[in-house]
Amino acid sequence: MRFELPSVTLALLIVNIAVFLLMQAGFGDWLILHCALWPLGPDQLAGYTASGVPLTVGFRWWQLLSYAFLHGGWAHIGFNMLALYMFGGPIEQLFGWRHYIFYYLFCAAIAAAAHLCVVHFFTGGFYPTLGASGAIFGLLLAFGMMYPQAKIIALILPIPLPAWIAVIGYMLLELFLGITGTQAGVAHFAHLGGAVGGFFLIQYWRGKFPIRPKRVLMR
């Protein structure tokens, strides 16, 4: 049986890879300056142009989504695109392309908001954040909810596990790493934010809240 990747998932793969290749081709600094997710607060000096004009960086509203199309290295984009390939297709086919793309971007934006809050109120620092991981964790959460008995192999324990067990285990690991700061340089609370955002959006689409959608998408 031939498997064809759904159109939006394929488009997301192409766009992410194309942007990454642009970064490798010499546009990385410009993209990070303008499209990575920078912390809330006043702009800060990033350097000077060749003509001596100061360059400043800071938060802009479009960064809530644009950061999710940037990646910091081959391993970074490789893992994210592999997960998008594995989990994006089944979720797009289940949700339909309109709900799917909204879900993906919603998870990315909630992940960004969670990360901004953690940096602003707890960790501090002024550095860019980039990567599709928040949206990917939303897809992983959706897969675990929609296909709980499907067998997947978690990287932390390379044996087939029911999706719901693997997803819960992965989320608990992310929470532990985020609280302890064990794995520096990784936005663990952005990952968790994307998953939590995805959970509540799915529950809303299921009609589980007092304010309900016009049409219940799934049970």
NUDREN-698556 format. One record per residue (C-alpha): residue number from 0; y, x, z. Coordinates in Angstrom, 1 decimal, padded with zeros to 4 digits. Last residue first. Example, Ala and Ser with C-alpha at 12.3 -4.5 7.8 and 13.67 -1.06 7.14 Angstrom:
2
+-----+--------+--------+--------+
!   i !  north !   east !     up !
+-----+--------+--------+--------+
!   1 ! -001.1 !  013.7 !  007.1 !
!   0 ! -004.5 !  012.3 !  007.8 !
+-----+--------+--------+--------+
***
This chain:
219
+-----+--------+--------+--------+
!   i !  north !   east !     up !
+-----+--------+--------+--------+
! 218 !  012.6 ! -015.1 !  020.2 !
! 217 !  014.7 ! -014.1 !  017.3 !
! 216 !  018.1 ! -014.8 !  015.6 !
! 215 !  019.3 ! -017.8 !  017.5 !
! 214 !  021.9 ! -019.4 !  015.3 !
! 213 !  025.5 ! -020.1 !  016.4 !
! 212 !  025.2 ! -017.4 !  018.9 !
! 211 !  025.1 ! -018.2 !  022.6 !
! 210 !  027.6 ! -018.0 !  025.5 !
! 209 !  025.5 ! -018.8 !  028.6 !
! 208 !  023.3 ! -015.8 !  027.8 !
! 207 !  019.6 ! -015.6 !  026.7 !
! 206 !  020.2 ! -017.0 !  023.2 !
! 205 !  017.9 ! -014.4 !  021.5 !
! 204 !  020.9 ! -013.0 !  019.7 !
! 203 !  022.5 ! -012.4 !  023.1 !
! 202 !  019.3 ! -010.7 !  024.4 !
! 201 !  019.3 ! -008.5 !  021.3 !
! 200 !  022.9 ! -007.5 !  021.9 !
! 199 !  022.2 ! -006.9 !  025.6 !
! 198 !  019.4 ! -004.5 !  024.8 !
! 197 !  021.2 ! -002.7 !  022.0 !
! 196 !  024.2 ! -002.0 !  024.3 !
! 195 !  021.7 ! -000.6 !  026.9 !
! 194 !  020.1 !  001.6 !  024.3 !
! 193 !  023.3 !  003.0 !  022.9 !
! 192 !  024.7 !  003.6 !  026.4 !
! 191 !  021.5 !  005.4 !  027.4 !
! 190 !  022.0 !  007.8 !  024.5 !
! 189 !  025.7 !  008.2 !  025.3 !
! 188 !  024.7 !  008.8 !  028.9 !
! 187 !  022.5 !  011.7 !  027.8 !
! 186 !  025.3 !  013.4 !  025.9 !
! 185 !  023.5 !  016.8 !  025.5 !
! 184 !  025.4 !  020.1 !  026.1 !
! 183 !  023.7 !  020.9 !  029.3 !
! 182 !  020.1 !  019.8 !  029.8 !
! 181 !  019.6 !  019.7 !  033.6 !
! 180 !  022.8 !  017.8 !  034.4 !
! 179 !  020.9 !  016.2 !  037.3 !
! 178 !  022.2 !  012.7 !  036.6 !
! 177 !  022.0 !  012.9 !  032.8 !
! 176 !  018.6 !  014.6 !  032.8 !
! 175 !  017.1 !  012.0 !  035.1 !
! 174 !  018.6 !  009.1 !  033.1 !
! 173 !  017.3 !  010.6 !  029.8 !
! 172 !  013.9 !  010.9 !  031.4 !
! 171 !  014.0 !  007.3 !  032.5 !
! 170 !  014.9 !  006.2 !  029.0 !
! 169 !  012.1 !  008.2 !  027.4 !
! 168 !  009.6 !  006.7 !  029.8 !
! 167 !  010.8 !  003.2 !  029.2 !
! 166 !  010.6 !  003.8 !  025.4 !
! 165 !  007.1 !  005.3 !  025.6 !
! 164 !  005.8 !  002.5 !  027.8 !
! 163 !  007.2 ! -000.2 !  025.5 !
! 162 !  005.9 !  001.5 !  022.4 !
! 161 !  002.3 !  001.6 !  023.5 !
! 160 !  001.3 !  005.3 !  023.7 !
! 159 ! -000.2 !  007.7 !  021.2 !
! 158 ! -000.4 !  011.2 !  022.7 !
! 157 !  002.1 !  014.0 !  022.4 !
! 156 !  003.8 !  013.5 !  025.9 !
! 155 !  007.5 !  014.6 !  025.8 !
! 154 !  007.7 !  014.1 !  022.1 !
! 153 !  006.5 !  010.5 !  022.4 !
! 152 !  003.8 !  009.4 !  019.9 !
! 151 !  004.0 !  005.7 !  018.9 !
! 150 !  001.5 !  002.9 !  019.2 !
! 149 !  002.7 ! -000.6 !  018.6 !
! 148 !  002.1 ! -002.8 !  021.6 !
! 147 !  005.8 ! -003.4 !  022.4 !
! 146 !  006.9 ! -004.2 !  018.8 !
! 145 !  010.1 ! -006.1 !  019.2 !
! 144 !  011.2 ! -004.7 !  022.6 !
! 143 !  010.1 ! -001.1 !  022.0 !
! 142 !  011.4 ! -001.2 !  018.4 !
! 141 !  014.8 ! -002.4 !  019.7 !
! 140 !  015.0 !  000.3 !  022.3 !
! 139 !  014.2 !  003.0 !  019.7 !
! 138 !  016.8 !  001.5 !  017.4 !
! 137 !  019.4 !  001.6 !  020.1 !
! 136 !  018.3 !  005.2 !  020.9 !
! 135 !  019.0 !  006.0 !  017.2 !
! 134 !  022.5 !  004.5 !  017.5 !
! 133 !  023.3 !  006.7 !  020.5 !
! 132 !  021.6 !  009.7 !  018.8 !
! 131 !  023.7 !  009.5 !  015.6 !
! 130 !  025.6 !  012.8 !  016.4 !
! 129 !  028.9 !  014.2 !  017.6 !
! 128 !  030.8 !  014.9 !  020.7 !
! 127 !  033.9 !  017.1 !  020.8 !
! 126 !  035.1 !  019.0 !  023.9 !
! 125 !  037.6 !  018.5 !  026.6 !
! 124 !  036.2 !  018.6 !  030.1 !
! 123 !  035.7 !  016.0 !  032.8 !
! 122 !  032.4 !  015.2 !  034.3 !
! 121 !  033.0 !  012.0 !  036.3 !
! 120 !  035.7 !  009.5 !  035.4 !
! 119 !  036.8 !  010.6 !  031.9 !
! 118 !  033.6 !  012.3 !  030.8 !
! 117 !  031.4 !  009.4 !  032.0 !
! 116 !  033.8 !  006.8 !  030.5 !
! 115 !  034.0 !  008.5 !  027.1 !
! 114 !  030.2 !  008.8 !  027.0 !
! 113 !  029.7 !  005.1 !  027.7 !
! 112 !  032.3 !  004.2 !  025.0 !
! 111 !  030.6 !  006.4 !  022.5 !
! 110 !  027.2 !  004.9 !  023.2 !
! 109 !  028.8 !  001.4 !  022.9 !
! 108 !  030.2 !  002.4 !  019.5 !
! 107 !  026.9 !  003.8 !  018.2 !
! 106 !  025.0 !  000.7 !  019.5 !
! 105 !  027.4 ! -001.6 !  017.7 !
! 104 !  027.1 !  000.5 !  014.5 !
! 103 !  023.3 !  000.1 !  014.4 !
! 102 !  023.3 ! -003.6 !  015.5 !
! 101 !  025.9 ! -004.5 !  012.9 !
! 100 !  023.9 ! -002.7 !  010.2 !
!  99 !  020.8 ! -004.5 !  011.3 !
!  98 !  022.4 ! -008.0 !  011.6 !
!  97 !  023.6 ! -007.8 !  008.0 !
!  96 !  020.4 ! -006.1 !  006.6 !
!  95 !  017.9 ! -008.6 !  008.1 !
!  94 !  016.8 ! -008.3 !  011.7 !
!  93 !  013.0 ! -007.8 !  011.2 !
!  92 !  013.1 ! -005.8 !  007.9 !
!  91 !  016.0 ! -003.7 !  009.4 !
!  90 !  014.0 ! -003.1 !  012.6 !
!  89 !  010.9 ! -002.0 !  010.7 !
!  88 !  012.9 !  000.4 !  008.5 !
!  87 !  015.0 !  001.9 !  011.2 !
!  86 !  012.2 !  003.0 !  013.5 !
!  85 !  010.5 !  005.9 !  011.6 !
!  84 !  013.2 !  006.9 !  009.1 !
!  83 !  015.9 !  006.7 !  011.8 !
!  82 !  013.7 !  008.7 !  014.1 !
!  81 !  013.2 !  011.4 !  011.4 !
!  80 !  016.9 !  011.3 !  010.7 !
!  79 !  017.8 !  011.9 !  014.3 !
!  78 !  015.2 !  014.7 !  014.8 !
!  77 !  016.3 !  016.5 !  011.6 !
!  76 !  020.1 !  016.0 !  012.2 !
!  75 !  020.0 !  017.9 !  015.5 !
!  74 !  017.4 !  020.4 !  014.4 !
!  73 !  019.5 !  021.4 !  011.4 !
!  72 !  022.7 !  021.7 !  013.3 !
!  71 !  025.7 !  020.0 !  015.0 !
!  70 !  025.6 !  016.6 !  013.4 !
!  69 !  028.3 !  014.2 !  012.2 !
!  68 !  027.7 !  010.6 !  011.1 !
!  67 !  027.8 !  009.1 !  014.6 !
!  66 !  031.2 !  010.7 !  015.3 !
!  65 !  032.7 !  008.4 !  012.7 !
!  64 !  031.9 !  005.3 !  014.8 !
!  63 !  034.0 !  005.5 !  018.0 !
!  62 !  036.0 !  008.2 !  016.2 !
!  61 !  037.8 !  005.5 !  014.4 !
!  60 !  039.9 !  004.7 !  017.5 !
!  59 !  041.4 !  008.2 !  017.7 !
!  58 !  040.8 !  010.6 !  020.7 !
!  57 !  042.4 !  014.0 !  020.6 !
!  56 !  043.0 !  017.1 !  018.6 !
!  55 !  046.2 !  019.1 !  017.8 !
!  54 !  046.8 !  021.6 !  015.1 !
!  53 !  050.1 !  023.6 !  015.3 !
!  52 !  051.8 !  024.5 !  012.0 !
!  51 !  051.9 !  028.3 !  011.5 !
!  50 !  051.5 !  028.4 !  007.8 !
!  49 !  047.9 !  029.4 !  007.9 !
!  48 !  047.3 !  026.4 !  010.2 !
!  47 !  047.4 !  026.7 !  014.0 !
!  46 !  045.0 !  026.1 !  016.8 !
!  45 !  043.3 !  023.3 !  018.7 !
!  44 !  046.2 !  022.2 !  020.9 !
!  43 !  045.4 !  019.2 !  023.0 !
!  42 !  046.1 !  015.5 !  022.6 !
!  41 !  046.7 !  013.4 !  025.6 !
!  40 !  043.9 !  011.4 !  027.2 !
!  39 !  040.5 !  010.1 !  026.2 !
!  38 !  037.9 !  012.6 !  025.2 !
!  37 !  037.2 !  013.5 !  021.5 !
!  36 !  034.5 !  011.9 !  019.4 !
!  35 !  034.1 !  013.9 !  016.1 !
!  34 !  036.0 !  012.6 !  013.1 !
!  33 !  039.3 !  014.5 !  012.9 !
!  32 !  038.8 !  017.9 !  014.3 !
!  31 !  035.0 !  017.8 !  013.7 !
!  30 !  035.4 !  016.8 !  010.1 !
!  29 !  038.1 !  019.5 !  009.5 !
!  28 !  035.9 !  022.2 !  011.1 !
!  27 !  032.8 !  021.2 !  009.2 !
!  26 !  034.3 !  021.1 !  005.8 !
!  25 !  032.9 !  024.4 !  004.7 !
!  24 !  029.7 !  023.6 !  002.8 !
!  23 !  027.6 !  023.2 !  005.9 !
!  22 !  029.8 !  020.3 !  007.0 !
!  21 !  029.6 !  018.7 !  003.6 !
!  20 !  025.8 !  019.0 !  003.8 !
!  19 !  025.9 !  017.2 !  007.1 !
!  18 !  028.1 !  014.4 !  005.5 !
!  17 !  025.5 !  014.0 !  002.7 !
!  16 !  022.6 !  013.9 !  005.2 !
!  15 !  024.2 !  011.2 !  007.3 !
!  14 !  025.2 !  009.2 !  004.2 !
!  13 !  021.8 !  009.4 !  002.6 !
!  12 !  019.9 !  008.5 !  005.7 !
!  11 !  022.3 !  005.6 !  006.4 !
!  10 !  021.8 !  004.4 !  002.8 !
!   9 !  018.0 !  004.5 !  003.1 !
!   8 !  018.2 !  002.5 !  006.3 !
!   7 !  020.5 !  000.0 !  004.6 !
!   6 !  018.3 ! -000.4 !  001.6 !
!   5 !  014.9 ! -000.8 !  003.2 !
!   4 !  012.5 !  002.1 !  002.8 !
!   3 !  009.7 !  001.3 !  000.4 !
!   2 !  006.1 !  001.6 !  001.6 !
!   1 !  003.4 !  001.4 ! -001.0 !
!   0 !  000.0 !  000.0 !  000.0 !
+-----+--------+--------+--------+
***
